[in-house]
Amino acid sequence: MVQETSNSDDDFDTHEKTYYSVLHLVKWIVINLALILAALAFAFVLHSAFLGGSFLILALVALVYGVASIGRTARESVGRYEAHHHQLP
């Protein structure tokens, strides 16, 4: 028989941090895709290689920032969520 060894509050905290991490990552992936589309539009439609390359570099920087800041933003989001819900009556 399997015994439950973890606390449900710990499980909820883990799921909450995972939720905020995935939400943060999806947000930065959408931003990255928008910048890549802008880079392709500038490069191939407007024939501006400089602007296309600039937006491509900006997309790379946004993706690196988004991935690098996953843990920090998840902790901050959970902290703001807990502070808001502890103030409610």
C-alpha atoms as a printed R data frame, in Angstrom:
   type eleno elety resid chain resno       x      y       z
1  ATOM     1    CA   MET     A     1   0.000  0.000   0.000
2  ATOM     2    CA   VAL     A     2   1.277  3.483  -0.828
3  ATOM     3    CA   GLN     A     3   1.399  6.053   1.941
4  ATOM     4    CA   GLU     A     4   1.143  9.764   1.319
5  ATOM     5    CA   THR     A     5   4.345 11.339   2.580
6  ATOM     6    CA   SER     A     6   4.023 14.909   1.378
7  ATOM     7    CA   ASN     A     7   1.975 17.737   2.745
8  ATOM     8    CA   SER     A     8  -0.797 19.050   0.494
9  ATOM     9    CA   ASP     A     9   0.285 22.651   1.206
10 ATOM    10    CA   ASP     A    10   3.765 21.832  -0.087
11 ATOM    11    CA   ASP     A    11   2.233 20.281  -3.189
12 ATOM    12    CA   PHE     A    12   0.092 23.369  -3.760
13 ATOM    13    CA   ASP     A    13   3.123 25.666  -3.402
14 ATOM    14    CA   THR     A    14   5.074 23.553  -5.878
15 ATOM    15    CA   HIS     A    15   2.205 23.568  -8.382
16 ATOM    16    CA   GLU     A    16   1.766 27.308  -7.952
17 ATOM    17    CA   LYS     A    17   5.450 27.993  -8.625
18 ATOM    18    CA   THR     A    18   5.320 25.726 -11.669
19 ATOM    19    CA   TYR     A    19   2.227 27.545 -12.953
20 ATOM    20    CA   TYR     A    20   3.876 30.947 -12.650
21 ATOM    21    CA   SER     A    21   7.084 29.655 -14.242
22 ATOM    22    CA   VAL     A    22   5.216 28.273 -17.256
23 ATOM    23    CA   LEU     A    23   3.141 31.448 -17.542
24 ATOM    24    CA   HIS     A    24   6.313 33.562 -17.489
25 ATOM    25    CA   LEU     A    25   8.004 31.373 -20.100
26 ATOM    26    CA   VAL     A    26   4.988 31.452 -22.428
27 ATOM    27    CA   LYS     A    27   4.852 35.255 -22.170
28 ATOM    28    CA   TRP     A    28   8.498 35.600 -23.216
29 ATOM    29    CA   ILE     A    29   8.129 33.049 -26.017
30 ATOM    30    CA   VAL     A    30   5.202 35.053 -27.446
31 ATOM    31    CA   ILE     A    31   7.276 38.248 -27.222
32 ATOM    32    CA   ASN     A    32  10.150 36.434 -28.915
33 ATOM    33    CA   LEU     A    33   7.922 35.195 -31.754
34 ATOM    34    CA   ALA     A    34   6.542 38.704 -32.317
35 ATOM    35    CA   LEU     A    35  10.082 40.087 -32.571
36 ATOM    36    CA   ILE     A    36  11.092 37.322 -34.991
37 ATOM    37    CA   LEU     A    37   8.075 38.089 -37.182
38 ATOM    38    CA   ALA     A    38   9.005 41.771 -37.162
39 ATOM    39    CA   ALA     A    39  12.586 40.860 -38.086
40 ATOM    40    CA   LEU     A    40  11.394 38.725 -41.003
41 ATOM    41    CA   ALA     A    41   9.055 41.489 -42.183
42 ATOM    42    CA   PHE     A    42  11.824 44.091 -42.128
43 ATOM    43    CA   ALA     A    43  14.341 41.779 -43.771
44 ATOM    44    CA   PHE     A    44  12.260 40.276 -46.564
45 ATOM    45    CA   VAL     A    45   9.311 42.606 -47.173
46 ATOM    46    CA   LEU     A    46  10.968 45.978 -46.640
47 ATOM    47    CA   HIS     A    47  14.429 44.766 -47.739
48 ATOM    48    CA   SER     A    48  16.105 46.301 -44.709
49 ATOM    49    CA   ALA     A    49  18.739 43.849 -43.524
50 ATOM    50    CA   PHE     A    50  19.926 46.191 -40.755
51 ATOM    51    CA   LEU     A    51  16.494 46.506 -39.124
52 ATOM    52    CA   GLY     A    52  15.805 42.804 -39.623
53 ATOM    53    CA   GLY     A    53  19.092 41.872 -37.991
54 ATOM    54    CA   SER     A    54  18.503 44.329 -35.164
55 ATOM    55    CA   PHE     A    55  15.109 42.823 -34.381
56 ATOM    56    CA   LEU     A    56  16.587 39.325 -34.573
57 ATOM    57    CA   ILE     A    57  19.256 40.253 -32.023
58 ATOM    58    CA   LEU     A    58  16.569 41.852 -29.847
59 ATOM    59    CA   ALA     A    59  14.543 38.616 -30.066
60 ATOM    60    CA   LEU     A    60  17.560 36.607 -28.929
61 ATOM    61    CA   VAL     A    61  18.145 38.942 -25.983
62 ATOM    62    CA   ALA     A    62  14.453 38.717 -25.000
63 ATOM    63    CA   LEU     A    63  14.547 34.924 -25.122
64 ATOM    64    CA   VAL     A    64  17.705 34.736 -22.992
65 ATOM    65    CA   TYR     A    65  16.213 37.148 -20.445
66 ATOM    66    CA   GLY     A    66  12.941 35.235 -20.327
67 ATOM    67    CA   VAL     A    67  14.630 31.893 -19.689
68 ATOM    68    CA   ALA     A    68  17.146 33.316 -17.205
69 ATOM    69    CA   SER     A    69  14.491 35.028 -15.084
70 ATOM    70    CA   ILE     A    70  12.063 32.118 -14.666
71 ATOM    71    CA   GLY     A    71  12.884 31.253 -11.044
72 ATOM    72    CA   ARG     A    72  13.045 34.829  -9.795
73 ATOM    73    CA   THR     A    73   9.721 35.878 -11.252
74 ATOM    74    CA   ALA     A    74   7.957 32.733 -10.038
75 ATOM    75    CA   ARG     A    75   9.023 33.479  -6.456
76 ATOM    76    CA   GLU     A    76   7.962 37.133  -6.782
77 ATOM    77    CA   SER     A    77   4.564 36.183  -8.240
78 ATOM    78    CA   VAL     A    78   3.861 33.706  -5.456
79 ATOM    79    CA   GLY     A    79   4.885 36.329  -2.882
80 ATOM    80    CA   ARG     A    80   2.520 38.930  -4.376
81 ATOM    81    CA   TYR     A    81  -0.277 36.343  -4.552
82 ATOM    82    CA   GLU     A    82   0.166 35.344  -0.909
83 ATOM    83    CA   ALA     A    83   0.377 38.961   0.280
84 ATOM    84    CA   HIS     A    84  -2.837 39.829  -1.564
85 ATOM    85    CA   HIS     A    85  -4.806 36.820  -0.306
86 ATOM    86    CA   HIS     A    86  -3.677 37.184   3.306
87 ATOM    87    CA   GLN     A    87  -5.155 40.699   3.381
88 ATOM    88    CA   LEU     A    88  -8.611 39.482   2.416
89 ATOM    89    CA   PRO     A    89 -11.107 39.044   5.313
